[in-house]
Amino acid sequence: MAEKSKSNLKSLKDLVAQNKTQQVFKELPNYVTPLKDQQHKNTMVLLSNRWKKLRTDKINDVISERAYQQENNRINQSLLEWLDEMNLDAALVADTPSAKSIPWKKILTTFGATIALLAGIAEVTGYSLRDLFAAKEPTEVVSEPANSVTSNIADTVKTLIPIPKKPVKKVVTPPVDKPAEQKKAGSTSKVLEEPLPEKKASFHLDIKTNKGANNLVFQESEELRLFFQVNRPCLLRTIYKLADGSLILLDDDREVNTPETKKWVELGDGFEVAPPFGTEELYVFAQEKPFPKLVVEKIDGYAYIKEGLPNALRKTRGLKKKNNLLEKKLQLTTKK
């Protein structure tokens, strides 16, 4: 079964290598649906939705060919890493002891032979199987009367044959109520009836540039690269404020799947510093549900936010209490 699973997953990886991503997503449910691991199913849904969005953007001509190819390559890379994880999981399942047959016939044969051997020993020694497994009873020792041969024989028989004693009635002491006992003694400690549930790891978000995250200065024509890191699958919204106050929506509802967690991932394809120069700001938000829509206008391939920074931030932060919203901000300076 493990070899068959590996072979099928290899064929999917071959389709990814041939850039036949659509066919891969058609066949994936045949392999993922039988799995009990919900995380694999969630990853499949996230990757599939991400690819569908990319195809829709291309059909609607809202993305350049270069950007389309780069995002498509990232999706294929995530697919390959995820298929490697599924391959490992399949091998682990196949190697578990529960998947192997238990030799019941051999166990029953050995058990029967053991019983027969014990019965033979009991027959030779004069004991029954019940005597072999029963608890040993104490023997009663009788003092030997003087000058009596008959008494000696009778006493010898009594000494050799165990004389069962009358069963002793056990007195059961009722259990002591420990909490009540502690209360009586004046103890203030509390007794926990059941263990506390394990605390779930907190949601985490970090951002940086190719020059780090502090005291950032970029010169004209210099390359600016942006990176993020999260520890859970989520959705991202990225807003960049230019020196002239203009707002650009770099990413909106950008899906972060499991293979991209706990590692630094680049936002976009890099940027070249150009006028206007001055203080600029990067805002990155992460949450598990889609963000409220913003009013944008497409100019030169970029989505400019028309609502102003205060309103854009207010709408983005609207679900913070209910949806575990994370927010990070970077400030940098561009110079001529």
C-alpha positions in Angstrom: 0.0 0.0 0.0 2.9 2.4 0.8 4.6 1.7 -2.5 1.3 2.4 -4.4 0.9 5.7 -2.5 4.4 6.8 -3.2 4.0 5.9 -6.9 0.8 8.0 -7.1 2.3 11.0 -5.4 5.3 10.8 -7.7 3.0 11.0 -10.7 1.4 14.2 -9.2 4.9 15.7 -8.7 5.7 14.8 -12.3 2.6 16.8 -13.4 3.8 19.8 -11.3 7.2 19.6 -13.0 5.4 19.7 -16.4 3.4 22.8 -15.2 0.1 20.9 -15.4 -1.1 22.5 -12.2 -4.8 22.4 -13.2 -4.7 18.6 -13.6 -2.9 18.2 -10.2 -5.8 20.0 -8.4 -8.3 17.8 -10.2 -6.6 14.6 -9.0 -5.6 15.8 -5.5 -9.0 15.1 -3.8 -8.6 11.4 -4.6 -5.5 11.3 -2.3 -6.4 13.9 0.3 -10.1 13.1 1.1 -9.3 9.6 2.6 -6.7 11.1 5.0 -7.7 11.8 8.6 -5.2 14.7 8.9 -7.3 17.9 8.7 -4.2 19.9 8.2 -3.5 18.3 4.8 -7.0 19.0 3.7 -6.8 22.6 4.8 -3.5 23.0 2.8 -5.1 21.6 -0.3 -8.0 24.1 -0.1 -5.7 27.0 0.5 -3.4 26.1 -2.5 -6.4 25.5 -4.7 -8.0 28.8 -3.9 -4.7 30.6 -4.4 -4.3 29.1 -7.8 -7.9 29.8 -8.9 -7.4 33.5 -7.8 -4.2 33.7 -9.9 -6.0 32.2 -12.9 -8.9 34.7 -12.5 -6.5 37.6 -12.3 -4.8 36.5 -15.5 -8.1 36.1 -17.3 -9.2 39.6 -16.1 -5.9 41.0 -17.2 -5.1 42.5 -13.8 -1.7 40.9 -13.5 1.4 41.0 -15.7 2.8 37.9 -17.4 6.0 38.1 -15.3 4.1 38.4 -12.0 1.8 35.5 -13.1 4.7 33.2 -13.8 6.5 34.1 -10.6 3.3 33.4 -8.5 2.6 30.2 -10.4 6.2 29.0 -9.7 5.7 29.8 -6.0 2.4 27.8 -6.0 4.2 24.8 -7.7 7.0 25.0 -5.2 4.5 24.9 -2.3 2.8 21.9 -4.0 6.1 20.0 -4.2 7.0 20.6 -0.6 3.5 19.6 0.6 3.5 16.4 -1.6 6.8 15.5 0.1 5.1 15.8 3.5 2.2 13.6 2.3 4.7 11.0 1.0 6.4 10.9 4.4 3.0 10.5 6.2 2.0 7.6 3.9 5.3 5.8 4.7 4.8 6.3 8.5 1.2 4.9 8.3 2.3 1.8 6.3 5.1 1.0 8.9 3.0 1.2 12.0 2.5 -2.1 13.9 -1.4 -1.8 13.5 -0.9 -2.2 9.7 0.8 -5.6 10.1 -1.1 -8.8 10.7 -0.8 -10.4 14.1 0.3 -14.2 14.1 -2.7 -15.4 16.1 -2.3 -19.0 15.0 1.2 -19.2 16.3 0.2 -17.5 19.6 -2.7 -20.0 20.2 -0.5 -23.0 19.3 2.1 -21.9 21.9 -0.5 -21.3 24.5 -2.0 -24.7 24.0 1.4 -26.4 24.3 2.1 -24.6 27.5 -1.2 -25.7 29.1 -0.5 -29.4 28.0 3.0 -29.2 29.6 1.6 -27.9 32.9 -1.1 -30.6 32.9 1.6 -33.3 32.5 3.7 -31.9 35.3 0.6 -31.8 37.6 -0.2 -35.4 36.8 3.3 -36.6 37.7 3.6 -34.7 40.9 0.0 -35.3 42.1 -1.1 -31.7 41.9 -3.8 -30.3 39.8 -3.5 -27.2 37.7 -5.7 -25.5 40.3 -3.1 -26.3 43.0 -0.3 -24.9 40.9 -1.9 -21.5 40.5 -3.6 -21.4 43.9 -2.1 -19.3 46.7 -0.1 -21.4 49.2 -2.0 -22.0 52.4 -0.1 -22.1 55.8 0.3 -25.6 57.3 -0.6 -26.4 60.8 2.2 -27.9 62.9 1.0 -30.4 65.7 3.2 -31.2 68.6 4.3 -34.9 68.7 2.8 -36.9 71.7 5.3 -39.2 73.4 5.4 -43.0 73.0 2.7 -43.3 70.4 3.5 -44.9 67.0 0.0 -44.4 65.8 0.0 -40.8 66.8 3.3 -40.3 65.0 1.9 -41.7 61.7 -1.3 -39.6 62.0 0.7 -36.5 62.9 3.0 -37.0 60.0 0.1 -37.2 57.6 -1.4 -34.0 59.2 2.0 -32.3 58.8 2.4 -33.3 55.1 -1.2 -32.4 54.1 -2.1 -28.7 54.3 -5.0 -28.1 56.6 -7.1 -25.2 55.3 -8.0 -22.6 57.8 -11.2 -20.8 58.2 -11.4 -17.6 56.1 -10.7 -14.5 58.0 -13.2 -11.8 57.6 -11.6 -8.6 56.3 -12.6 -5.3 57.7 -12.7 -2.6 54.9 -12.0 0.9 56.1 -14.0 3.5 54.2 -11.9 5.9 52.1 -11.1 9.3 53.7 -12.4 12.3 51.9 -9.1 14.1 51.3 -10.6 17.5 50.4 -12.7 17.4 53.6 -9.7 16.3 55.6 -7.6 19.2 54.2 -10.5 21.6 55.0 -10.7 20.3 58.6 -7.0 20.7 59.1 -7.2 24.3 57.9 -5.5 23.8 54.5 -6.1 26.5 51.9 -4.7 24.5 48.9 -7.2 23.5 46.1 -7.5 20.0 44.7 -7.9 20.0 40.8 -10.3 17.3 39.7 -9.1 17.2 36.1 -6.0 18.6 34.3 -6.1 21.9 32.6 -6.2 21.9 28.8 -3.0 22.7 26.9 -2.5 26.3 26.0 -2.7 26.9 22.2 0.4 28.6 20.7 -0.2 32.3 20.2 -0.5 33.8 16.7 2.8 35.5 15.6 3.7 37.9 12.8 7.1 39.4 11.9 8.2 41.7 9.0 11.6 43.0 7.7 13.4 44.3 4.6 16.6 43.1 2.9 18.4 45.6 5.3 16.6 44.4 8.5 13.9 46.2 10.5 15.6 49.1 12.2 17.1 52.5 11.0 16.2 51.8 7.4 17.6 54.2 4.7 17.4 53.4 1.0 19.0 55.5 -1.9 17.5 56.2 -5.3 17.6 53.2 -7.7 18.5 50.9 -4.7 16.5 47.6 -4.5 13.9 47.3 -1.7 12.7 43.8 -0.8 10.0 43.0 1.8 9.6 39.8 3.8 7.1 38.4 6.4 6.9 35.4 8.7 3.9 33.8 10.5 3.5 30.6 12.5 0.0 29.7 11.2 -1.9 29.5 7.9 -3.7 32.9 7.5 -4.6 35.7 5.1 -2.4 38.9 4.7 -3.1 42.5 3.7 -0.2 44.7 2.9 -0.4 48.5 2.6 2.5 50.8 1.6 2.5 54.5 2.3 4.6 56.6 -0.1 6.4 59.8 0.9 3.7 61.9 -0.8 1.0 60.2 1.3 -0.3 57.9 -1.5 -1.4 54.5 -0.3 -0.8 51.3 -2.4 -2.5 48.0 -1.6 0.4 45.6 -2.4 -1.5 42.4 -1.2 -5.1 41.7 -0.2 -6.3 38.4 1.2 -3.0 36.8 0.3 -3.2 33.2 1.4 -0.3 31.8 3.5 -0.4 28.0 3.5 1.2 25.5 5.9 4.5 25.1 3.9 5.1 28.9 4.1 4.7 29.1 7.9 7.7 29.5 10.2 10.0 30.8 7.5 10.7 34.1 5.8 8.6 34.7 2.7 9.1 37.6 0.2 6.2 40.0 -0.5 6.1 40.8 -4.2 9.1 40.7 -6.5 11.2 43.5 -5.1 10.9 47.3 -5.7 13.3 50.0 -7.0 13.5 53.2 -5.0 12.3 56.2 -6.9 10.8 59.7 -6.2 9.1 61.0 -4.3 11.7 60.7 -1.5 11.1 61.0 2.2 9.6 58.9 5.1 7.6 55.9 3.9 5.7 53.2 5.9 4.8 49.6 5.4 1.7 48.1 7.2 1.2 44.3 7.3 -2.0 42.7 8.7 -2.7 39.0 9.3 -5.9 37.2 10.3 -7.8 33.9 9.5 -10.8 35.5 7.7 -11.0 37.7 4.6 -10.5 41.5 5.1 -13.2 44.1 4.5 -13.0 45.5 0.9 -11.2 48.8 0.3 -12.0 51.3 -2.5 -9.0 51.2 -4.9 -8.0 52.5 -8.3 -5.6 50.8 -10.7 -2.8 53.1 -11.9 0.3 51.7 -13.7 -0.4 48.2 -12.5 -0.7 49.3 -8.8 -3.9 49.4 -6.7 -4.1 52.9 -5.1 -6.3 53.1 -2.1 -8.8 56.0 -2.4 -10.1 56.2 1.2 -7.1 57.7 3.0 -4.9 56.0 5.6 -7.1 56.6 8.7 -10.2 55.1 7.0 -8.2 52.2 5.4 -6.7 51.3 8.8 -10.1 51.6 10.5 -11.7 49.2 8.1 -8.8 46.8 8.3 -8.9 46.7 12.1 -12.7 46.4 12.3 -12.7 42.7 13.3 -9.7 42.7 15.6 -11.5 41.5 18.8 -13.4 38.7 17.0 -10.8 37.6 14.5 -7.4 37.7 16.3 -5.9 40.4 14.0 -2.2 40.9 14.0 -0.5 44.1 12.8 3.1 45.1 12.1 4.6 48.4 10.9 8.0 49.4 9.4 9.2 52.9 8.8 11.9 53.7 6.3 13.5 56.7 4.6 14.2 57.1 0.9 16.8 59.5 -0.4 18.0 60.9 -3.7 
